[in-house]
Amino acid sequence: MKRLIIVLVSMLVLSSCGDNAEEALIVTGKIKGLKKGMLYLQHVPDSVLVTVDSLAINGDGNFTFKSKLESPEVYYLYLDKKDYNDINDRITFFAEPGTITINTDWNTFDTTAKISGSKSHEKLEEYRMTMSGINMRNIEIMMNAAQPENQLSQVSIDSLENISNRNLQRGYAFAINFALNNKNSFIAPYIALKEIPDANVKYLDSIYSVLSPEVAGSKYGEELAVLLKKK
């Protein structure tokens, strides 16, 4: 009897460990106006885009995907609208355990998407909003310099290049500080890896050194550790 109890307890412990290793991810929502198409849930486990699940939509834009998630990471919702057009067909979101709701329109699939249920994605959107302004400023600078009617002197060109470089440095500084200020978020190692992998190693190391144990042990935390070893 005692041996049976020990075996049962061991099985429960192993089962509990398995549940912690992979947690449930539910992605649900509605694509308004979509009558027909194929919807795919995708991610990049290593270096290749992989389809986790797919769903044929016929007359109803509602969808639900259920999957296992080893670690919080960026996922994609790809819509094949059968229109032979690859524009605005993929939504990027930061997946984490639990239910994530994505509501959008079929004709503005990626631009009007409303995503809720993921704190990591909220942080990603916060980061993107500021970076978008910085990037737009840099585009404006370069476009002004490229206008044929603007007969700029070499001094003016050099000045614009200096402004552009300072704006780029501002972007790097913002990315570094955002990661450092969000050390408990899975977004921190993601930014270091995907946004500023060519930054000075001391800044990347500073980001990694402040990560919480949970974040450091995540997919992007471990990938950041590997990157640092290579530098």
N, C-alpha and C positions, 0 to 999 in steps of 0.2 A: 504493500500500500504506500509506504514511504517513498519507494523507488518510483511509483507511478506519479505521485505528487511532484517529485523532482523533475520528471520528464515533462509533465504538463507545464510547469513553471518555466522550464527551459524553452519550450515551444512558444510560450507567450512572449518571452523576452526576445526571441529571434524574430517573431512576427512584428513586434513593436519596432525593432531596429529596421526591418524592411520597410515599414510604413514611413519612418523618418527619412530613409534614403531617397524615396521617391514620393512626392506628394501630389495630390490631385489638382489638375488645372481644368477649369471649365471656361470656355470662351463662347459667349452667347450674344445674340443681338438681332438686329434687323437691317436689311438693305432696302431702303424705301425705293419703290419703283422697279425693282428687279423682277423680271418675269422668268428669265431663263439664263442659266450659266453654271459654271463650275466654281466652287469656292474651295480654297486650299489653306490649310494651316501648316505653316512652314517654319523652320529654324535652321541655324547653321551650327551643328554640333562640333564640327572641327573646322573645315575650310570649304565645305561643299554644302550648298543649299539642299535641304532634305524636306520632303513632304511628310508631315506627321499624320495627317488625315485629310480626307476630301469629302465633299458633299455636292450632289447634283441638286440644283434649285430649279423647280418648275412651277411657276405661278405664285410662289410664296417666298418672300424675302427673309423669312425668319430662319435662323440657323443656331445650332449648338454643337460644339466640339467638346469632347472629354478626353483628356490625355494625362499621362504621368509626367511630372516635372522634376528632374533631378536637382536643378538649381535655378534660381531666378535668372532669366536671360531674355534677350531680345527675340521676339517672334514676329512672324509676318502673316498677314491675312491677304492672300492673293486671289483676285477675282478674274476668271477668264470669262469675259462677257460675249465671247464668240463674235466680236466685232473686228477682229484682226488689227486691233489697236492696243499697243502696250502702254499707252499714256494713262496716268492716274489709276493704276490697277492693283497697287500694293500698299497696304497699311502696315506701318511699323509700330509695334508696341512692346513695352517691357512686361513680360509675363512673370507672374509669381503665383504661389499656391492660392487657391480660392477661385471665386467667380469674377471674371472680367467681362464687362458688357461693352459691346461696340455697336453703335448705331450710326448709319450713314446713308447716303443716297447713291444709287447705281451710277449716275452720270458724273458725280464729283466724289468718287469713291474714297480717295485718300485725303482730299482737301477739306471735306466737311465731316469727317469722322469724329464722333464724340466717344471718348473712352473713359470708363470708370471702373473702379474696383482694384486698382493697382497703385499703391503708394510710390513704387519705383517709377511707374510711368508718369505720375504727377511731377516727380522730380525731373524726369527727362524733358517734359514739356516746359518746365520752368527754365531749365538750362537752354533749351532750344530757342525760347523766346528772346532771351538776351543775345545769344550768339547770332540769331537771325539779323538783329539790328546791326551788330558789328560787321557781319559779312556784307550786308547791303551797303553799308558805308564804304567798304573797300571797293565794291563793284562801282559805286558812283564815282569814286576817285579815278579808277582806271578808265571808265567810260568818258569822263571829261578830258582825260589826257589823250584819248584816241579820236576825239572829234576832229574831222579834217578842217573845219572852219576855225578851230583853235590853233593858231600858229604860235605854239609855245616856244619860248627860248629854252636853251639847255638848262638855264638856272631854274626856270619854272618846272621843267620836267624833273629835275633833281629834287626840287621841293616837294612835288607830288609823290615821288617815290619814297621820300622820307616820311611823309604823312602816311602813306600806305603801309610802310614797314612798322610805324608806331601803332597803327591800327591793328596789324597782325599780332604784334607783341601784346597789345591790349587783350586780344582774343585768347592768347595763350595764358596770360595772367588770370583772366576770368575763369578759364577752364580749370587751372590749377587750384585757385582759391575755392571754386565751387566744389571740387572733389574733396579738398581738405575740410571744408565746412560741413560736408555731408558724409563723414567717415563711417557712419552707421547705416548708410544706404548702399544698396547694390549698384547704384549709379556711379559711385566713386571710382572703382576700378574700371568700369566700362568706359568712362570718360578718358582715363589715363591710357587705356589700350586703343580705343577707336578714334579719339579726337586728337590726342597729343602724344602718340607713341615715339615721335622723334624729338620730344622735349629733352632738355638736359636731364641726365640720369638722376641727379640729386633731387630734382623736383618729383620725378616718378617714385623714387625711393621714399621721399617724404610722405607722399600719398599712401604708399603701401604700409609704411611703418605705423600710421595712425588708424588703419582699418580695424574695425572690431573683429574678434575671432570668427564670428559667423560670416562676415563679409569677406574676410581674407580666405576663408575656406570655400567660398562660392566659385562658380565657373570662372568668372572674370577675375576674381581675386587670385586664383591659382595660375591663370594665364599671365597675369601681371607679374607674379613671382618668377615665372619662366622667362619672361621678357627681361627682367632685371638681371637674371643670371647670364643672359647673352650679351649684355652691355659691358 
